């Protein structure tokens, strides 16, 4: 019987390869830990309404979405933490002045500032988003997460002037101009802490895998943390272990290190 009780997996660059597939070794490893009674969560910056097929394929019913703003455990909502309406309005103004684009995630839809922009077409194609709408102010109070699109590195400071906010570059090939908006107090680490408390599980019995800087707090919130070999250059210092790339059985090899899969 294993001492571990819960496993948190980032999606893009961790669970899913650049061509949007899950390796057979990864599927097998997830099924094996589930058979040992370990609850598997998808912990992602993605909106949860866009991952139904992936969750069904892997027999996963528990989630942290929107970079820690919304959690579901076996179909039950545990918490939702929308962004302040004033912040959403401020970011709309900054994006408009500097010709940036953005997507605002609600718990039902992806709200884009400009559905006709080339960068947004690329973004939607990479993530296979389907529930897309054009922005209007009626959505301001329902926003759980934001990704800013078409930014240059020097533009990041425009948005980080807000208190308790930092941007995390999306670690997906071809989308280096995109940044997730991360709250210092509401992030994947916060989501894990809330869930571990709800499930009465000590952090030492929790495992996490990630590859991007939006996974930093998540990797610090568990006892056993793995950075993928393809991870952002700055993420490795926050993980206990480094595993192989997402295209080279990274999750399976990490779980082998813990003796959880053969």
C-alpha positions in Angstrom: 0.0 0.0 0.0 1.4 3.4 -1.0 1.7 6.4 1.4 0.8 8.8 -1.4 -2.9 9.8 -1.7 -3.1 12.5 -4.4 -1.4 13.4 -7.7 -1.7 16.8 -9.4 -0.8 17.0 -13.1 -0.4 20.2 -15.2 -1.7 19.7 -18.7 0.2 21.5 -21.5 3.8 20.5 -21.7 3.4 18.0 -18.8 0.5 15.7 -19.6 -0.1 16.7 -23.2 2.6 16.8 -25.9 3.0 19.7 -28.3 0.8 17.9 -30.8 -2.0 17.7 -28.2 -1.6 14.0 -27.5 -1.2 11.9 -24.3 1.6 9.3 -24.6 0.5 5.7 -24.0 3.1 5.4 -21.2 1.4 8.4 -19.5 -2.0 6.8 -19.8 -0.7 3.5 -18.3 1.0 5.3 -15.4 -2.1 7.3 -14.5 -4.3 4.1 -14.6 -1.7 2.3 -12.4 -1.7 5.0 -9.7 -5.4 5.2 -9.8 -5.6 1.5 -9.2 -3.5 2.1 -6.0 -6.2 4.4 -4.7 -4.4 7.7 -5.6 -6.8 10.5 -6.6 -5.6 12.2 -9.8 -6.3 15.9 -10.4 -5.7 17.9 -13.5 -4.2 21.2 -12.4 -4.2 23.6 -15.3 -4.4 27.2 -16.4 -6.9 26.0 -19.0 -10.7 26.6 -18.5 -12.3 23.5 -17.2 -15.1 23.6 -19.8 -12.5 22.8 -22.5 -11.0 19.6 -21.0 -14.0 17.3 -20.8 -12.6 14.9 -23.5 -9.2 14.7 -21.9 -10.6 14.1 -18.5 -12.9 11.4 -19.9 -10.1 9.7 -21.7 -8.1 9.4 -18.5 -11.0 8.7 -16.1 -10.3 11.8 -14.1 -13.1 13.6 -12.2 -11.2 16.1 -10.1 -9.7 19.4 -11.2 -8.0 22.7 -10.4 -8.6 25.1 -13.3 -7.9 28.7 -14.2 -4.5 28.7 -12.5 -6.0 27.9 -9.1 -9.2 30.0 -9.2 -11.7 27.1 -9.4 -11.6 23.5 -8.0 -13.8 20.5 -8.4 -13.6 17.2 -6.5 -15.5 14.3 -8.1 -18.1 16.6 -9.6 -18.5 18.9 -6.5 -17.5 22.5 -6.6 -15.0 23.2 -3.8 -14.4 26.9 -4.4 -14.4 29.7 -7.1 -12.3 32.9 -6.8 -13.2 35.4 -9.6 -10.9 38.3 -10.4 -11.9 41.8 -9.3 -14.1 43.5 -11.9 -11.9 46.6 -11.6 -8.8 44.6 -12.6 -10.6 43.2 -15.7 -11.6 46.7 -16.8 -8.0 48.0 -16.2 -6.5 45.2 -18.3 -9.0 45.9 -21.1 -7.9 49.5 -21.2 -4.1 48.7 -21.2 -4.6 46.1 -24.0 -6.6 48.5 -26.1 -4.0 51.3 -25.8 -1.0 49.0 -26.6 -2.7 46.8 -29.3 -2.6 43.7 -27.2 -5.2 40.9 -27.2 -6.6 38.9 -24.3 -8.8 36.0 -23.4 -11.0 36.2 -20.2 -12.1 32.8 -18.9 -15.5 32.3 -17.2 -16.7 29.0 -16.0 -18.6 28.5 -19.2 -16.8 30.4 -22.0 -13.6 31.9 -23.4 -14.1 35.7 -23.9 -11.7 37.2 -26.5 -11.1 40.8 -27.1 -10.8 40.3 -30.9 -11.8 37.0 -32.5 -10.4 38.1 -35.8 -6.9 38.8 -34.7 -4.2 36.4 -36.2 -2.6 35.7 -32.8 -5.9 34.7 -31.4 -6.6 32.3 -34.3 -3.3 30.6 -33.5 -4.1 30.5 -29.8 -7.5 28.9 -30.3 -6.0 26.4 -32.7 -3.2 25.3 -30.4 -5.6 24.8 -27.4 -8.5 23.5 -29.5 -10.9 25.9 -27.8 -14.6 25.6 -28.8 -16.7 27.8 -26.5 -15.5 31.2 -27.7 -17.3 34.6 -27.6 -16.4 38.2 -28.2 -15.8 40.4 -25.2 -18.6 42.6 -23.8 -18.7 44.3 -20.3 -21.4 41.9 -19.1 -18.7 39.3 -18.5 -16.5 41.5 -16.2 -17.7 40.0 -12.9 -17.4 36.4 -14.0 -13.7 36.2 -14.9 -11.7 33.4 -13.3 -8.6 33.8 -15.3 -6.9 35.8 -18.0 -4.3 35.1 -20.7 -2.7 38.2 -22.4 -1.8 37.7 -26.1 0.7 39.4 -28.5 2.9 40.9 -25.7 6.6 41.7 -26.1 8.8 41.0 -23.0 9.0 44.7 -22.3 5.2 44.9 -22.1 4.9 42.7 -19.1 5.5 45.6 -16.7 2.4 47.4 -17.9 0.3 44.7 -16.2 2.4 43.9 -13.2 2.0 47.4 -11.8 -1.2 46.0 -10.1 -0.7 44.8 -6.5 -0.3 41.0 -6.0 -0.3 40.2 -9.7 2.5 38.7 -11.8 2.6 37.4 -15.4 3.8 33.9 -16.3 4.9 33.2 -19.9 2.9 30.4 -21.5 5.4 27.5 -21.9 4.0 26.2 -25.2 6.0 26.3 -28.5 4.8 29.1 -30.8 3.0 31.0 -28.0 5.9 32.7 -26.3 4.1 36.0 -26.7 1.3 34.9 -24.4 1.2 35.4 -20.6 -1.1 34.0 -17.9 -2.2 36.5 -15.2 -1.3 34.9 -11.9 -2.5 36.2 -8.5 0.1 35.9 -5.7 -2.7 34.8 -3.4 -4.8 32.7 -5.9 -2.7 30.2 -7.9 -2.3 26.5 -8.3 -0.5 26.3 -5.0 -3.4 28.0 -3.2 -5.8 25.5 -5.0 -3.7 22.5 -3.8 -3.6 23.9 -0.2 -7.3 24.3 -0.2 -7.9 20.8 -1.5 -5.5 19.1 0.8 -7.2 20.8 3.7 -10.6 19.8 2.4 -9.5 16.2 1.9 -7.5 16.1 5.1 -4.3 15.0 3.3 -0.8 16.2 4.5 1.4 17.8 1.8 3.9 14.9 2.2 1.3 12.6 0.7 0.8 14.7 -2.4 2.7 14.7 -5.7 2.8 17.2 -8.5 4.2 17.5 -12.1 4.6 20.8 -14.0 6.7 22.5 -16.6 5.8 26.2 -16.6 6.3 29.1 -14.2 2.5 29.1 -13.5 3.4 25.7 -11.8 5.9 27.2 -9.3 3.5 27.5 -6.4 2.0 24.1 -7.1 5.4 22.4 -7.0 6.1 24.1 -3.6 2.8 23.0 -2.1 3.4 19.2 -2.2 5.8 16.8 -0.8 7.1 15.3 -4.0 7.4 17.7 -7.0 8.7 17.0 -10.5 9.7 19.5 -13.2 9.5 18.2 -16.8 12.7 18.0 -18.8 11.1 20.4 -21.3 10.2 22.9 -18.5 10.9 26.6 -18.5 14.5 27.3 -17.6 13.5 28.9 -14.3 11.1 26.2 -13.0 13.7 23.6 -12.0 14.7 25.3 -8.8 11.2 24.9 -7.4 11.0 21.2 -8.0 12.4 18.4 -5.9 13.1 16.3 -8.9 13.7 16.7 -12.7 12.1 14.1 -14.9 12.3 13.5 -18.7 10.4 15.5 -21.4 6.7 15.2 -22.0 7.5 13.4 -25.2 9.8 10.9 -23.4 7.5 9.4 -20.7 8.1 12.3 -18.2 5.2 11.5 -15.9 5.8 7.7 -16.0 9.5 8.0 -15.3 8.9 10.4 -12.4 6.4 8.0 -10.9 8.9 5.2 -11.3 11.3 7.2 -9.1 8.7 7.0 -6.4 8.1 3.3 -6.9 4.5 3.9 -8.0 4.6 2.4 -11.5 6.6 -0.5 -13.0 
